């Protein structure tokens, strides 16, 4: 519960993408595999 409050999560599912210890993307709600892969590819180095 504390983490949900800390990161402002109000919907399930919610995925937070971290890079360098910071949240760089917030995804709320259902996403299919290709959508999730595109987000991860966008933030990978």
N, C-alpha and C positions, 0 to 999 in steps of 0.2 A: 504494500500500500504506500509506503514511504517513497519508493522509487517512482511509482505512478504520479504522485504529487510532485516530486522533484522534477520530473521531465514533462509534466503537463499532459499525461496520457489520460484520455477520457473515453477512448473507443477501443474495442477489442475486435480484431487484432490490430496492434500498432507495432510497427518496426521502426527502430531508430538506427540510422547508419552513422557510425562514428569514424572519424578520421583525425588522427592527431589528438585524440582525447575530446574532440568537440563533435557535437551533433551536426552533420552536414546534410542530412535528409531525414524527413519524417514521412512515413507511409502509413496511412490509416485505412482500415477496411481491407476487403479481400482484393488481392491482385493475383493474376495467374503467373505461372513460372516465367514466361517470357518478359513480363513487365518487371518482375523482381530482378531478373538477370540484367535487364537494361539499366536499372538503377545502380546495381552493384558494379557493372562494367563502367559506368560513367564515373564512379568514384574510385576505381582501382588504379593503382599507379604502376 
